[in-house]
Amino acid sequence: MQTYSMRWVTLDNLEEAKRALTQIGSDPGGIAHMAGKALGRGIKLEQVPLWVAHILKQEMLSVGGDAAVHRNVIINKIDATDIMLLGTVRQLGQLASKVLAQPFGLKKIGHDLKQLLAALEPSKTRILKCRGMELLLGERTLVMGILNVTPDSFSDGGRYYSIENAIAQAKRMVEEGADILDIGAESTRPHHEEVSAEEEWRRLEPVLKTLLEQVAIPISIDTYKASVAAKALEAGAHLINDVWGLQKDPDMARVVGEYQAPVIVMHNQEGTTYHHLMGDMLTFLRQSIERAEAQGLTGDQIILDPGIGFGKTAEQNLEVMARLTEFRTLGHPLLLGTSRKSFIGKTLNQTVVEERLEGTLATSVLGVVAGVDIIRVHDVQANRRAVQMADAIVREQRGAHYVGA
């Protein structure tokens, strides 16, 4: 009897599937036809009208997939239902094409499904223009160094409050490999005391203007106040990082649009109550995207941050970390900020923030695996080395090296 070996092959995207089939020696035409059959996806739609649910169920069955709906859909006893589309990439693509041709709002579902499937593929290398500077996205994970010029930061409260110390720390982070500097002049730790826009700018202005002259990497300003953002951008800052996702200060979207500045929009909320954790977060971020797009920002100019540590319990933060890949469905770059945060301290029983480095490194590496574009950290050198190693493994896509058939 002839012996053979059997093994499971990990295939996460179309590129990997095509490589695996090429290695077998399949015909190029067959590869194009078969690659999408190798990848299963579960696509969730929430609160879909009953009649749409019936159509989607029927169409998924017709292409060989399925759709899970509420048990009362079959007897028409509910008005709306969540749906889980279950099928291969090829089947889901076929569904998208079929409903694109149908009326009554189904065309939007088809369009959104096509966009979502594309967003789950590995991102291509591209350049993000940052008001005179550039960031290369998609080649490796970028590192954003945190500079707090506040007296009460949770992590390094007061350490870099003086201009001299702040400038020295910024230059140190650049030497350690930071790709971006993020300057904050108001603490956003839990139960922090808000400061006026005038006080925030007083702290920020001298540090920002000095660094704009002395460092050669983009500078981001961590603020949710439109007036502070406007002054910073007028002075020459390159990005804005808004921990309220353009949804606290009604003028913030207008300001970033006026200066065409890339903006980081973070998920945030008061309290930790959710209907569906991920669903509610994605809804919030979609609203932030819409506000930015209404002011002329598009694509990579809108960077998404799931807001680890903001409006979430430690357990919720862990769940979000486990599901980071789901944020890629929104089709924008992702930033992950976990550095030294309390959920790491609670998980590892480390009350001293400086003792949370190992936990931070673990989350940074998981971010690379999930496809994030930027990590925001205090300890630049250690995190840069960790993500460099992770990038070498993850971004060297599986199946790239073999003896050709």
Buried (B, 14 or more C-beta within 10 A) or exposed (E): EEEEEEEEEEBBBBBBBBBBBBBEEBEEEEBEEBBBBBBEBEBBBBEBEBEBBBBBBEBBEEBEBBBBBBEEBEEEEEEBBBBEBBBBBBBBBBBBEBBBEBEEEBEEBBEBBBEBBEBBBBBEEEEBEBBEBEBEBBEBBBBBBBBBBBEBBBBBBEBBBEEEBBBEBBBEBBEBBBBBBBBBBBBBBEEEEEBEBEEBBEBBBEBBBBBBEEBEBBBBBBBBBBBBBBBBBEBBBBBBBBBBBBBEBEBBBBBBBEBBBBBBBBBBBEEBEBEEBBBBBBEBBEBBBEBBBEBEBEEBBBBBBBBBBBBBEBEBBBEBBEBBBBBBBBBBBBBBBBBBBBBBBBBEEBEEBEBBBEBBBBBBBBBBEBBBBBBBBBBBBBBBBBBBEBBEEBBEEBBEEEEEE
